Amino acid sequence: MQSLTLVMEDSLFQAANTYATERGLTLTQLLKTYLTHLTQVSATTSDPLEQFSQGRLSRFETMKLLNV
């Protein structure tokens, strides 16, 4: 397993830590879950039109990705 060091503002760290604690998670568990979700979503929906239809991309982002 790899180790990761993040640098962020104290206020963001405190807010994220509070969010995780309120849900019974460690900050590591929260970030791991979030990153897993992000990588799975991008792997399964790389088609710009599909992402647009799911509300994940704006019309302008979709057009840019399609070179329109």
CHARMM-style PDB file with segment names, atoms N, HN, CA, C and O in Angstrom:
ATOM      1  N   MET     1       0.852  -1.184   0.000  1.00  0.00      PROA
ATOM      2  CA  MET     1       0.000   0.000   0.000  1.00  0.00      PROA
ATOM      3  C   MET     1       0.890   1.238   0.000  1.00  0.00      PROA
ATOM      4  O   MET     1       1.903   1.286   0.698  1.00  0.00      PROA
ATOM      5  N   GLN     2       0.508   2.226  -0.781  1.00  0.00      PROA
ATOM      6  HN  GLN     2      -0.314   2.188  -1.348  1.00  0.00      PROA
ATOM      7  CA  GLN     2       1.271   3.471  -0.895  1.00  0.00      PROA
ATOM      8  C   GLN     2       0.842   4.476   0.164  1.00  0.00      PROA
ATOM      9  O   GLN     2      -0.271   4.415   0.686  1.00  0.00      PROA
ATOM     10  N   SER     3       1.732   5.386   0.464  1.00  0.00      PROA
ATOM     11  HN  SER     3       2.636   5.435   0.040  1.00  0.00      PROA
ATOM     12  CA  SER     3       1.472   6.460   1.407  1.00  0.00      PROA
ATOM     13  C   SER     3       1.377   7.770   0.626  1.00  0.00      PROA
ATOM     14  O   SER     3       2.010   7.924  -0.418  1.00  0.00      PROA
ATOM     15  N   LEU     4       0.578   8.717   1.141  1.00  0.00      PROA
ATOM     16  HN  LEU     4       0.064   8.591   1.990  1.00  0.00      PROA
ATOM     17  CA  LEU     4       0.364   9.983   0.451  1.00  0.00      PROA
ATOM     18  C   LEU     4       0.361  11.116   1.464  1.00  0.00      PROA
ATOM     19  O   LEU     4      -0.232  11.000   2.536  1.00  0.00      PROA
ATOM     20  N   THR     5       1.025  12.208   1.120  1.00  0.00      PROA
ATOM     21  HN  THR     5       1.506  12.302   0.249  1.00  0.00      PROA
ATOM     22  CA  THR     5       1.015  13.406   1.948  1.00  0.00      PROA
ATOM     23  C   THR     5       0.284  14.500   1.188  1.00  0.00      PROA
ATOM     24  O   THR     5       0.593  14.766   0.027  1.00  0.00      PROA
ATOM     25  N   LEU     6      -0.681  15.132   1.836  1.00  0.00      PROA
ATOM     26  HN  LEU     6      -0.932  14.916   2.780  1.00  0.00      PROA
ATOM     27  CA  LEU     6      -1.438  16.227   1.229  1.00  0.00      PROA
ATOM     28  C   LEU     6      -1.154  17.519   1.978  1.00  0.00      PROA
ATOM     29  O   LEU     6      -0.958  17.515   3.194  1.00  0.00      PROA
ATOM     30  N   VAL     7      -1.134  18.611   1.250  1.00  0.00      PROA
ATOM     31  HN  VAL     7      -1.293  18.615   0.263  1.00  0.00      PROA
ATOM     32  CA  VAL     7      -0.985  19.930   1.854  1.00  0.00      PROA
ATOM     33  C   VAL     7      -2.262  20.699   1.553  1.00  0.00      PROA
ATOM     34  O   VAL     7      -2.669  20.813   0.396  1.00  0.00      PROA
ATOM     35  N   MET     8      -2.899  21.232   2.607  1.00  0.00      PROA
ATOM     36  HN  MET     8      -2.568  21.139   3.546  1.00  0.00      PROA
ATOM     37  CA  MET     8      -4.145  21.978   2.433  1.00  0.00      PROA
ATOM     38  C   MET     8      -4.301  22.983   3.559  1.00  0.00      PROA
ATOM     39  O   MET     8      -3.608  22.918   4.575  1.00  0.00      PROA
ATOM     40  N   GLU     9      -5.214  23.901   3.363  1.00  0.00      PROA
ATOM     41  HN  GLU     9      -5.778  23.953   2.538  1.00  0.00      PROA
ATOM     42  CA  GLU     9      -5.498  24.902   4.384  1.00  0.00      PROA
ATOM     43  C   GLU     9      -6.042  24.217   5.635  1.00  0.00      PROA
ATOM     44  O   GLU     9      -6.709  23.186   5.553  1.00  0.00      PROA
ATOM     45  N   ASP    10      -5.750  24.803   6.785  1.00  0.00      PROA
ATOM     46  HN  ASP    10      -5.209  25.641   6.851  1.00  0.00      PROA
ATOM     47  CA  ASP    10      -6.232  24.247   8.049  1.00  0.00      PROA
ATOM     48  C   ASP    10      -7.749  24.137   8.076  1.00  0.00      PROA
ATOM     49  O   ASP    10      -8.298  23.156   8.580  1.00  0.00      PROA
ATOM     50  N   SER    11      -8.429  25.151   7.531  1.00  0.00      PROA
ATOM     51  HN  SER    11      -7.984  25.948   7.123  1.00  0.00      PROA
ATOM     52  CA  SER    11      -9.894  25.140   7.570  1.00  0.00      PROA
ATOM     53  C   SER    11     -10.463  23.983   6.752  1.00  0.00      PROA
ATOM     54  O   SER    11     -11.451  23.371   7.158  1.00  0.00      PROA
ATOM     55  N   LEU    12      -9.857  23.675   5.612  1.00  0.00      PROA
ATOM     56  HN  LEU    12      -9.054  24.172   5.282  1.00  0.00      PROA
ATOM     57  CA  LEU    12     -10.311  22.550   4.798  1.00  0.00      PROA
ATOM     58  C   LEU    12     -10.057  21.233   5.516  1.00  0.00      PROA
ATOM     59  O   LEU    12     -10.905  20.340   5.514  1.00  0.00      PROA
ATOM     60  N   PHE    13      -8.890  21.118   6.127  1.00  0.00      PROA
ATOM     61  HN  PHE    13      -8.202  21.843   6.128  1.00  0.00      PROA
ATOM     62  CA  PHE    13      -8.568  19.906   6.874  1.00  0.00      PROA
ATOM     63  C   PHE    13      -9.572  19.693   8.007  1.00  0.00      PROA
ATOM     64  O   PHE    13     -10.082  18.587   8.183  1.00  0.00      PROA
ATOM     65  N   GLN    14      -9.853  20.734   8.766  1.00  0.00      PROA
ATOM     66  HN  GLN    14      -9.439  21.633   8.623  1.00  0.00      PROA
ATOM     67  CA  GLN    14     -10.792  20.618   9.885  1.00  0.00      PROA
ATOM     68  C   GLN    14     -12.188  20.258   9.394  1.00  0.00      PROA
ATOM     69  O   GLN    14     -12.849  19.404   9.985  1.00  0.00      PROA
ATOM     70  N   ALA    15     -12.642  20.894   8.327  1.00  0.00      PROA
ATOM     71  HN  ALA    15     -12.106  21.588   7.847  1.00  0.00      PROA
ATOM     72  CA  ALA    15     -13.976  20.611   7.793  1.00  0.00      PROA
ATOM     73  C   ALA    15     -14.071  19.174   7.293  1.00  0.00      PROA
ATOM     74  O   ALA    15     -15.062  18.492   7.553  1.00  0.00      PROA
ATOM     75  N   ALA    16     -13.054  18.710   6.581  1.00  0.00      PROA
ATOM     76  HN  ALA    16     -12.248  19.264   6.370  1.00  0.00      PROA
ATOM     77  CA  ALA    16     -13.056  17.336   6.069  1.00  0.00      PROA
ATOM     78  C   ALA    16     -12.987  16.331   7.211  1.00  0.00      PROA
ATOM     79  O   ALA    16     -13.663  15.303   7.180  1.00  0.00      PROA
ATOM     80  N   ASN    17     -12.182  16.625   8.205  1.00  0.00      PROA
ATOM     81  HN  ASN    17     -11.633  17.460   8.230  1.00  0.00      PROA
ATOM     82  CA  ASN    17     -12.059  15.732   9.356  1.00  0.00      PROA
ATOM     83  C   ASN    17     -13.376  15.655  10.124  1.00  0.00      PROA
ATOM     84  O   ASN    17     -13.779  14.573  10.550  1.00  0.00      PROA
ATOM     85  N   THR    18     -14.041  16.776  10.302  1.00  0.00      PROA
ATOM     86  HN  THR    18     -13.713  17.656   9.956  1.00  0.00      PROA
ATOM     87  CA  THR    18     -15.344  16.804  10.971  1.00  0.00      PROA
ATOM     88  C   THR    18     -16.369  16.014  10.169  1.00  0.00      PROA
ATOM     89  O   THR    18     -17.135  15.234  10.736  1.00  0.00      PROA
ATOM     90  N   TYR    19     -16.388  16.210   8.861  1.00  0.00      PROA
ATOM     91  HN  TYR    19     -15.766  16.843   8.401  1.00  0.00      PROA
ATOM     92  CA  TYR    19     -17.303  15.493   7.971  1.00  0.00      PROA
ATOM     93  C   TYR    19     -17.107  13.986   8.115  1.00  0.00      PROA
ATOM     94  O   TYR    19     -18.074  13.237   8.253  1.00  0.00      PROA
ATOM     95  N   ALA    20     -15.862  13.554   8.082  1.00  0.00      PROA
ATOM     96  HN  ALA    20     -15.076  14.163   7.970  1.00  0.00      PROA
ATOM     97  CA  ALA    20     -15.559  12.125   8.205  1.00  0.00      PROA
ATOM     98  C   ALA    20     -15.978  11.595   9.573  1.00  0.00      PROA
ATOM     99  O   ALA    20     -16.605  10.540   9.667  1.00  0.00      PROA
ATOM    100  N   THR    21     -15.638  12.313  10.616  1.00  0.00      PROA
ATOM    101  HN  THR    21     -15.129  13.171  10.540  1.00  0.00      PROA
ATOM    102  CA  THR    21     -15.955  11.882  11.978  1.00  0.00      PROA
ATOM    103  C   THR    21     -17.457  11.748  12.186  1.00  0.00      PROA
ATOM    104  O   THR    21     -17.912  10.798  12.822  1.00  0.00      PROA
ATOM    105  N   GLU    22     -18.226  12.685  11.659  1.00  0.00      PROA
ATOM    106  HN  GLU    22     -17.857  13.458  11.142  1.00  0.00      PROA
ATOM    107  CA  GLU    22     -19.687  12.638  11.786  1.00  0.00      PROA
ATOM    108  C   GLU    22     -20.276  11.407  11.107  1.00  0.00      PROA
ATOM    109  O   GLU    22     -21.382  10.981  11.439  1.00  0.00      PROA
ATOM    110  N   ARG    23     -19.550  10.846  10.172  1.00  0.00      PROA
ATOM    111  HN  ARG    23     -18.652  11.192   9.903  1.00  0.00      PROA
ATOM    112  CA  ARG    23     -20.017   9.658   9.451  1.00  0.00      PROA
ATOM    113  C   ARG    23     -19.339   8.381   9.932  1.00  0.00      PROA
ATOM    114  O   ARG    23     -19.490   7.318   9.330  1.00  0.00      PROA
ATOM    115  N   GLY    24     -18.591   8.501  11.023  1.00  0.00      PROA
ATOM    116  HN  GLY    24     -18.469   9.364  11.513  1.00  0.00      PROA
ATOM    117  CA  GLY    24     -17.937   7.332  11.601  1.00  0.00      PROA
ATOM    118  C   GLY    24     -16.760   6.825  10.782  1.00  0.00      PROA
ATOM    119  O   GLY    24     -16.443   5.636  10.808  1.00  0.00      PROA
ATOM    120  N   LEU    25     -16.114   7.733  10.056  1.00  0.00      PROA
ATOM    121  HN  LEU    25     -16.372   8.699  10.035  1.00  0.00      PROA
ATOM    122  CA  LEU    25     -14.985   7.365   9.204  1.00  0.00      PROA
ATOM    123  C   LEU    25     -13.734   8.113   9.630  1.00  0.00      PROA
ATOM    124  O   LEU    25     -13.802   9.157  10.278  1.00  0.00      PROA
ATOM    125  N   THR    26     -12.595   7.558   9.253  1.00  0.00      PROA
ATOM    126  HN  THR    26     -12.540   6.709   8.726  1.00  0.00      PROA
ATOM    127  CA  THR    26     -11.360   8.322   9.371  1.00  0.00      PROA
ATOM    128  C   THR    26     -11.231   9.155   8.105  1.00  0.00      PROA
ATOM    129  O   THR    26     -11.903   8.892   7.107  1.00  0.00      PROA
ATOM    130  N   LEU    27     -10.383  10.138   8.150  1.00  0.00      PROA
ATOM    131  HN  LEU    27      -9.837  10.351   8.961  1.00  0.00      PROA
ATOM    132  CA  LEU    27     -10.155  10.959   6.968  1.00  0.00      PROA
ATOM    133  C   LEU    27      -9.559  10.107   5.843  1.00  0.00      PROA
ATOM    134  O   LEU    27      -9.879  10.314   4.672  1.00  0.00      PROA
ATOM    135  N   THR    28      -8.710   9.168   6.190  1.00  0.00      PROA
ATOM    136  HN  THR    28      -8.451   9.000   7.141  1.00  0.00      PROA
ATOM    137  CA  THR    28      -8.138   8.255   5.196  1.00  0.00      PROA
ATOM    138  C   THR    28      -9.226   7.435   4.519  1.00  0.00      PROA
ATOM    139  O   THR    28      -9.220   7.290   3.296  1.00  0.00      PROA
ATOM    140  N   GLN    29     -10.158   6.897   5.297  1.00  0.00      PROA
ATOM    141  HN  GLN    29     -10.162   7.015   6.290  1.00  0.00      PROA
ATOM    142  CA  GLN    29     -11.254   6.106   4.725  1.00  0.00      PROA
ATOM    143  C   GLN    29     -12.116   6.961   3.802  1.00  0.00      PROA
ATOM    144  O   GLN    29     -12.518   6.514   2.728  1.00  0.00      PROA
ATOM    145  N   LEU    30     -12.396   8.185   4.222  1.00  0.00      PROA
ATOM    146  HN  LEU    30     -12.070   8.549   5.095  1.00  0.00      PROA
ATOM    147  CA  LEU    30     -13.207   9.093   3.415  1.00  0.00      PROA
ATOM    148  C   LEU    30     -12.532   9.388   2.071  1.00  0.00      PROA
ATOM    149  O   LEU    30     -13.166   9.298   1.020  1.00  0.00      PROA
ATOM    150  N   LEU    31     -11.260   9.735   2.112  1.00  0.00      PROA
ATOM    151  HN  LEU    31     -10.745   9.808   2.966  1.00  0.00      PROA
ATOM    152  CA  LEU    31     -10.532  10.046   0.879  1.00  0.00      PROA
ATOM    153  C   LEU    31     -10.391   8.824  -0.015  1.00  0.00      PROA
ATOM    154  O   LEU    31     -10.497   8.930  -1.237  1.00  0.00      PROA
ATOM    155  N   LYS    32     -10.156   7.677   0.584  1.00  0.00      PROA
ATOM    156  HN  LYS    32     -10.070   7.592   1.576  1.00  0.00      PROA
ATOM    157  CA  LYS    32     -10.023   6.440  -0.190  1.00  0.00      PROA
ATOM    158  C   LYS    32     -11.333   6.119  -0.915  1.00  0.00      PROA
ATOM    159  O   LYS    32     -11.321   5.747  -2.089  1.00  0.00      PROA
ATOM    160  N   THR    33     -12.448   6.262  -0.222  1.00  0.00      PROA
ATOM    161  HN  THR    33     -12.458   6.564   0.731  1.00  0.00      PROA
ATOM    162  CA  THR    33     -13.757   6.015  -0.822  1.00  0.00      PROA
ATOM    163  C   THR    33     -14.030   7.007  -1.949  1.00  0.00      PROA
ATOM    164  O   THR    33     -14.500   6.623  -3.020  1.00  0.00      PROA
ATOM    165  N   TYR    34     -13.735   8.270  -1.706  1.00  0.00      PROA
ATOM    166  HN  TYR    34     -13.353   8.581  -0.837  1.00  0.00      PROA
ATOM    167  CA  TYR    34     -13.972   9.307  -2.705  1.00  0.00      PROA
ATOM    168  C   TYR    34     -13.121   9.082  -3.955  1.00  0.00      PROA
ATOM    169  O   TYR    34     -13.625   9.175  -5.074  1.00  0.00      PROA
ATOM    170  N   LEU    35     -11.843   8.791  -3.769  1.00  0.00      PROA
ATOM    171  HN  LEU    35     -11.434   8.716  -2.859  1.00  0.00      PROA
ATOM    172  CA  LEU    35     -10.958   8.566  -4.912  1.00  0.00      PROA
ATOM    173  C   LEU    35     -11.340   7.306  -5.680  1.00  0.00      PROA
ATOM    174  O   LEU    35     -11.231   7.271  -6.906  1.00  0.00      PROA
ATOM    175  N   THR    36     -11.782   6.284  -4.977  1.00  0.00      PROA
ATOM    176  HN  THR    36     -11.870   6.313  -3.982  1.00  0.00      PROA
ATOM    177  CA  THR    36     -12.248   5.068  -5.645  1.00  0.00      PROA
ATOM    178  C   THR    36     -13.459   5.386  -6.505  1.00  0.00      PROA
ATOM    179  O   THR    36     -13.550   4.945  -7.651  1.00  0.00      PROA
ATOM    180  N   HSD    37     -14.388   6.153  -5.949  1.00  0.00      PROA
ATOM    181  HN  HSD    37     -14.314   6.511  -5.018  1.00  0.00      PROA
ATOM    182  CA  HSD    37     -15.581   6.547  -6.700  1.00  0.00      PROA
ATOM    183  C   HSD    37     -15.205   7.355  -7.944  1.00  0.00      PROA
ATOM    184  O   HSD    37     -15.713   7.096  -9.035  1.00  0.00      PROA
ATOM    185  N   LEU    38     -14.328   8.319  -7.778  1.00  0.00      PROA
ATOM    186  HN  LEU    38     -13.915   8.529  -6.892  1.00  0.00      PROA
ATOM    187  CA  LEU    38     -13.917   9.152  -8.912  1.00  0.00      PROA
ATOM    188  C   LEU    38     -13.292   8.330 -10.026  1.00  0.00      PROA
ATOM    189  O   LEU    38     -13.605   8.537 -11.198  1.00  0.00      PROA
ATOM    190  N   THR    39     -12.426   7.416  -9.683  1.00  0.00      PROA
ATOM    191  HN  THR    39     -12.171   7.248  -8.730  1.00  0.00      PROA
ATOM    192  CA  THR    39     -11.741   6.636 -10.711  1.00  0.00      PROA
ATOM    193  C   THR    39     -12.677   5.642 -11.371  1.00  0.00      PROA
ATOM    194  O   THR    39     -12.522   5.358 -12.558  1.00  0.00      PROA
ATOM    195  N   GLN    40     -13.638   5.108 -10.645  1.00  0.00      PROA
ATOM    196  HN  GLN    40     -13.764   5.340  -9.680  1.00  0.00      PROA
ATOM    197  CA  GLN    40     -14.607   4.186 -11.240  1.00  0.00      PROA
ATOM    198  C   GLN    40     -15.556   4.928 -12.166  1.00  0.00      PROA
ATOM    199  O   GLN    40     -15.885   4.427 -13.241  1.00  0.00      PROA
ATOM    200  N   VAL    41     -15.996   6.105 -11.768  1.00  0.00      PROA
ATOM    201  HN  VAL    41     -15.729   6.512 -10.894  1.00  0.00      PROA
ATOM    202  CA  VAL    41     -16.914   6.891 -12.595  1.00  0.00      PROA
ATOM    203  C   VAL    41     -16.231   7.289 -13.890  1.00  0.00      PROA
ATOM    204  O   VAL    41     -16.822   7.156 -14.962  1.00  0.00      PROA
ATOM    205  N   SER    42     -15.008   7.771 -13.814  1.00  0.00      PROA
ATOM    206  HN  SER    42     -14.528   7.878 -12.943  1.00  0.00      PROA
ATOM    207  CA  SER    42     -14.333   8.206 -15.037  1.00  0.00      PROA
ATOM    208  C   SER    42     -13.999   7.026 -15.934  1.00  0.00      PROA
ATOM    209  O   SER    42     -13.968   7.172 -17.156  1.00  0.00      PROA
ATOM    210  N   ALA    43     -13.749   5.862 -15.355  1.00  0.00      PROA
ATOM    211  HN  ALA    43     -13.774   5.743 -14.362  1.00  0.00      PROA
ATOM    212  CA  ALA    43     -13.434   4.684 -16.162  1.00  0.00      PROA
ATOM    213  C   ALA    43     -14.673   4.144 -16.870  1.00  0.00      PROA
ATOM    214  O   ALA    43     -14.579   3.617 -17.978  1.00  0.00      PROA
ATOM    215  N   THR    44     -15.827   4.277 -16.233  1.00  0.00      PROA
ATOM    216  HN  THR    44     -15.903   4.706 -15.333  1.00  0.00      PROA
ATOM    217  CA  THR    44     -17.043   3.709 -16.816  1.00  0.00      PROA
ATOM    218  C   THR    44     -17.775   4.687 -17.729  1.00  0.00      PROA
ATOM    219  O   THR    44     -18.579   4.268 -18.562  1.00  0.00      PROA
ATOM    220  N   THR    45     -17.512   5.973 -17.586  1.00  0.00      PROA
ATOM    221  HN  THR    45     -16.859   6.313 -16.909  1.00  0.00      PROA
ATOM    222  CA  THR    45     -18.231   6.949 -18.403  1.00  0.00      PROA
ATOM    223  C   THR    45     -17.260   7.941 -19.027  1.00  0.00      PROA
ATOM    224  O   THR    45     -17.266   9.124 -18.688  1.00  0.00      PROA
ATOM    225  N   SER    46     -16.436   7.458 -19.932  1.00  0.00      PROA
ATOM    226  HN  SER    46     -16.431   6.497 -20.208  1.00  0.00      PROA
ATOM    227  CA  SER    46     -15.492   8.359 -20.573  1.00  0.00      PROA
ATOM    228  C   SER    46     -16.098   9.042 -21.799  1.00  0.00      PROA
ATOM    229  O   SER    46     -15.507   9.983 -22.328  1.00  0.00      PROA
ATOM    230  N   ASP    47     -17.262   8.588 -22.261  1.00  0.00      PROA
ATOM    231  HN  ASP    47     -17.742   7.824 -21.831  1.00  0.00      PROA
ATOM    232  CA  ASP    47     -17.922   9.184 -23.415  1.00  0.00      PROA
ATOM    233  C   ASP    47     -18.554  10.522 -23.021  1.00  0.00      PROA
ATOM    234  O   ASP    47     -19.420  10.559 -22.147  1.00  0.00      PROA
ATOM    235  N   PRO    48     -18.132  11.617 -23.656  1.00  0.00      PROA
ATOM    236  CA  PRO    48     -18.667  12.932 -23.296  1.00  0.00      PROA
ATOM    237  C   PRO    48     -20.188  13.038 -23.412  1.00  0.00      PROA
ATOM    238  O   PRO    48     -20.827  13.677 -22.577  1.00  0.00      PROA
ATOM    239  N   LEU    49     -20.770  12.419 -24.437  1.00  0.00      PROA
ATOM    240  HN  LEU    49     -20.251  11.899 -25.116  1.00  0.00      PROA
ATOM    241  CA  LEU    49     -22.231  12.491 -24.584  1.00  0.00      PROA
ATOM    242  C   LEU    49     -22.939  11.761 -23.451  1.00  0.00      PROA
ATOM    243  O   LEU    49     -23.982  12.209 -22.973  1.00  0.00      PROA
ATOM    244  N   GLU    50     -22.377  10.649 -23.026  1.00  0.00      PROA
ATOM    245  HN  GLU    50     -21.530  10.285 -23.414  1.00  0.00      PROA
ATOM    246  CA  GLU    50     -22.962   9.917 -21.901  1.00  0.00      PROA
ATOM    247  C   GLU    50     -22.841  10.735 -20.625  1.00  0.00      PROA
ATOM    248  O   GLU    50     -23.787  10.809 -19.841  1.00  0.00      PROA
ATOM    249  N   GLN    51     -21.684  11.348 -20.413  1.00  0.00      PROA
ATOM    250  HN  GLN    51     -20.915  11.288 -21.050  1.00  0.00      PROA
ATOM    251  CA  GLN    51     -21.502  12.184 -19.224  1.00  0.00      PROA
ATOM    252  C   GLN    51     -22.459  13.375 -19.248  1.00  0.00      PROA
ATOM    253  O   GLN    51     -23.014  13.745 -18.213  1.00  0.00      PROA
ATOM    254  N   PHE    52     -22.651  13.972 -20.415  1.00  0.00      PROA
ATOM    255  HN  PHE    52     -22.200  13.672 -21.255  1.00  0.00      PROA
ATOM    256  CA  PHE    52     -23.588  15.089 -20.548  1.00  0.00      PROA
ATOM    257  C   PHE    52     -25.007  14.641 -20.213  1.00  0.00      PROA
ATOM    258  O   PHE    52     -25.731  15.337 -19.501  1.00  0.00      PROA
ATOM    259  N   SER    53     -25.404  13.472 -20.729  1.00  0.00      PROA
ATOM    260  HN  SER    53     -24.816  12.907 -21.308  1.00  0.00      PROA
ATOM    261  CA  SER    53     -26.763  12.984 -20.488  1.00  0.00      PROA
ATOM    262  C   SER    53     -26.999  12.656 -19.020  1.00  0.00      PROA
ATOM    263  O   SER    53     -28.141  12.654 -18.558  1.00  0.00      PROA
ATOM    264  N   GLN    54     -25.931  12.380 -18.289  1.00  0.00      PROA
ATOM    265  HN  GLN    54     -25.004  12.381 -18.664  1.00  0.00      PROA
ATOM    266  CA  GLN    54     -26.042  12.078 -16.861  1.00  0.00      PROA
ATOM    267  C   GLN    54     -25.859  13.326 -16.002  1.00  0.00      PROA
ATOM    268  O   GLN    54     -25.879  13.248 -14.773  1.00  0.00      PROA
ATOM    269  N   GLY    55     -25.681  14.475 -16.650  1.00  0.00      PROA
ATOM    270  HN  GLY    55     -25.665  14.538 -17.648  1.00  0.00      PROA
ATOM    271  CA  GLY    55     -25.535  15.724 -15.914  1.00  0.00      PROA
ATOM    272  C   GLY    55     -24.158  15.940 -15.325  1.00  0.00      PROA
ATOM    273  O   GLY    55     -23.985  16.791 -14.453  1.00  0.00      PROA
ATOM    274  N   ARG    56     -23.177  15.185 -15.786  1.00  0.00      PROA
ATOM    275  HN  ARG    56     -23.318  14.493 -16.494  1.00  0.00      PROA
ATOM    276  CA  ARG    56     -21.821  15.310 -15.245  1.00  0.00      PROA
ATOM    277  C   ARG    56     -20.981  16.334 -15.993  1.00  0.00      PROA
ATOM    278  O   ARG    56     -19.958  16.793 -15.486  1.00  0.00      PROA
ATOM    279  N   LEU    57     -21.409  16.690 -17.193  1.00  0.00      PROA
ATOM    280  HN  LEU    57     -22.240  16.316 -17.606  1.00  0.00      PROA
ATOM    281  CA  LEU    57     -20.717  17.707 -17.983  1.00  0.00      PROA
ATOM    282  C   LEU    57     -21.723  18.746 -18.447  1.00  0.00      PROA
ATOM    283  O   LEU    57     -22.881  18.434 -18.728  1.00  0.00      PROA
ATOM    284  N   SER    58     -21.261  19.982 -18.521  1.00  0.00      PROA
ATOM    285  HN  SER    58     -20.321  20.235 -18.293  1.00  0.00      PROA
ATOM    286  CA  SER    58     -22.118  21.028 -19.077  1.00  0.00      PROA
ATOM    287  C   SER    58     -22.120  20.917 -20.597  1.00  0.00      PROA
ATOM    288  O   SER    58     -21.323  20.179 -21.178  1.00  0.00      PROA
ATOM    289  N   ARG    59     -23.007  21.645 -21.220  1.00  0.00      PROA
ATOM    290  HN  ARG    59     -23.653  22.244 -20.748  1.00  0.00      PROA
ATOM    291  CA  ARG    59     -23.077  21.657 -22.684  1.00  0.00      PROA
ATOM    292  C   ARG    59     -21.753  22.141 -23.275  1.00  0.00      PROA
ATOM    293  O   ARG    59     -21.265  21.593 -24.264  1.00  0.00      PROA
ATOM    294  N   PHE    60     -21.178  23.177 -22.657  1.00  0.00      PROA
ATOM    295  HN  PHE    60     -21.574  23.622 -21.854  1.00  0.00      PROA
ATOM    296  CA  PHE    60     -19.929  23.738 -23.169  1.00  0.00      PROA
ATOM    297  C   PHE    60     -18.761  22.773 -22.991  1.00  0.00      PROA
ATOM    298  O   PHE    60     -17.926  22.640 -23.885  1.00  0.00      PROA
ATOM    299  N   GLU    61     -18.698  22.099 -21.843  1.00  0.00      PROA
ATOM    300  HN  GLU    61     -19.377  22.207 -21.117  1.00  0.00      PROA
ATOM    301  CA  GLU    61     -17.635  21.109 -21.626  1.00  0.00      PROA
ATOM    302  C   GLU    61     -17.744  19.971 -22.637  1.00  0.00      PROA
ATOM    303  O   GLU    61     -16.740  19.508 -23.180  1.00  0.00      PROA
ATOM    304  N   THR    62     -18.973  19.527 -22.882  1.00  0.00      PROA
ATOM    305  HN  THR    62     -19.789  19.903 -22.441  1.00  0.00      PROA
ATOM    306  CA  THR    62     -19.204  18.437 -23.835  1.00  0.00      PROA
ATOM    307  C   THR    62     -18.778  18.847 -25.235  1.00  0.00      PROA
ATOM    308  O   THR    62     -18.103  18.090 -25.932  1.00  0.00      PROA
ATOM    309  N   MET    63     -19.172  20.046 -25.644  1.00  0.00      PROA
ATOM    310  HN  MET    63     -19.719  20.661 -25.077  1.00  0.00      PROA
ATOM    311  CA  MET    63     -18.810  20.524 -26.974  1.00  0.00      PROA
ATOM    312  C   MET    63     -17.292  20.632 -27.129  1.00  0.00      PROA
ATOM    313  O   MET    63     -16.746  20.302 -28.181  1.00  0.00      PROA
ATOM    314  N   LYS    64     -16.627  21.088 -26.091  1.00  0.00      PROA
ATOM    315  HN  LYS    64     -17.071  21.356 -25.237  1.00  0.00      PROA
ATOM    316  CA  LYS    64     -15.171  21.214 -26.144  1.00  0.00      PROA
ATOM    317  C   LYS    64     -14.518  19.843 -26.290  1.00  0.00      PROA
ATOM    318  O   LYS    64     -13.598  19.675 -27.091  1.00  0.00      PROA
ATOM    319  N   LEU    65     -14.988  18.867 -25.524  1.00  0.00      PROA
ATOM    320  HN  LEU    65     -15.735  19.004 -24.874  1.00  0.00      PROA
ATOM    321  CA  LEU    65     -14.431  17.517 -25.603  1.00  0.00      PROA
ATOM    322  C   LEU    65     -14.689  16.864 -26.954  1.00  0.00      PROA
ATOM    323  O   LEU    65     -13.907  16.028 -27.408  1.00  0.00      PROA
ATOM    324  N   LEU    66     -15.788  17.251 -27.593  1.00  0.00      PROA
ATOM    325  HN  LEU    66     -16.423  17.930 -27.224  1.00  0.00      PROA
ATOM    326  CA  LEU    66     -16.126  16.699 -28.908  1.00  0.00      PROA
ATOM    327  C   LEU    66     -15.541  17.528 -30.057  1.00  0.00      PROA
ATOM    328  O   LEU    66     -15.756  17.228 -31.231  1.00  0.00      PROA
ATOM    329  N   ASN    67     -14.793  18.580 -29.688  1.00  0.00      PROA
ATOM    330  HN  ASN    67     -14.618  18.824 -28.734  1.00  0.00      PROA
ATOM    331  CA  ASN    67     -14.208  19.484 -30.692  1.00  0.00      PROA
ATOM    332  C   ASN    67     -15.260  20.082 -31.622  1.00  0.00      PROA
ATOM    333  O   ASN    67     -15.064  20.172 -32.834  1.00  0.00      PROA
ATOM    334  N   VAL    68     -16.379  20.488 -31.028  1.00  0.00      PROA
ATOM    335  HN  VAL    68     -16.538  20.415 -30.043  1.00  0.00      PROA
ATOM    336  CA  VAL    68     -17.473  21.092 -31.799  1.00  0.00      PROA
ATOM    337  C   VAL    68     -17.477  22.590 -31.552  1.00  0.00      PROA
ATOM    338  OT1 VAL    68     -18.315  23.304 -32.102  1.00  0.00      PROA
TER     339      VAL     68
END
